Amino acid sequence: MTLPTALLLGYCLLALLAALIGGMMPSLIKLTHTRLQFAVSLVAGLMLGLSVLGLLPHATHELGSVHQSTSWLLAGFLIMFLLQRFAPFHHHDVPEGSPPEPCGHTHSLAERSARGLSWIGLAFGLSLHSVFDGLAMAAAVTADAQTPRGGALGLGTALAVILHKPFGALAITTLMTASGAGRALRNWVNLAFACVTPLGAMLFFLGAGPWAVVHPSWLGCALAFCAGTFLCIACADLLPELQFHTHDRFKLSLALIIGLGIAIFIGQLKLPGHGHSSNHPKTEHLHPPR
């Protein structure tokens, strides 16, 4: 087994476990509104930093064209935005029954969502989102494999995906509970949702070799597209959560800065000799190692 394959397997396992834990979270610990919003703000900063400082520059390097990379970024942003627009499946809040917070009222996920959106639609929308997460992880790990001395783009992308998974699983199981679904059904749906990102990543990664030989610029397109999806999630989904809450402004803003700082730190973890030249890389180096 090659190192990139082993790394991707490890990232997929962690993403699966993160989703499983997120789905079980209402039964394991008592999440307060502020704690959850702190975590959401941190993930927003991480995804924002990775999209602009990690994925997009690497995509531009692979494609050798700023115009192409930004076009694919725009495509990823718009597709994810439209997906969220017509299937509003993202909610980042605590389950029903949580104690009131300093803002003066509770923000119950079940209270706001159960009447207008079934858990089936929620699970479907988040599963589509998870396919993009798997694409991002696989593309980033493959990009690191093309670098002669390695890089940390795969690590950073995987970290963003792994930290983001519990929120989606939490939303699904909370809405299922509100609709009266039994524990067994909730567990099966949670398991199925947790498997979407790993399966998407592995299928993409295993099929990347032949595709890269015929279309050597595929990696740059995939990275730029994923940068757009990350940017949309951060700016159109997570950051509005931070803007909406007038309480704990300093604490939530600090979480955002911490997340951005993590992304910047990850960008500095390139091993010696790794750098992006201004020239387009040779196509013979753009296929995944076998």
Helices and strands as residue ranges (DSSP letters): H 3-28, H 33-50, I 51-55, H 56-63, H 66-86, H 109-113, H 119-146, H 153-178, H 183-206, H 208-214, H 218-232, I 233-238, H 239-244, H 249-267, G 283-285
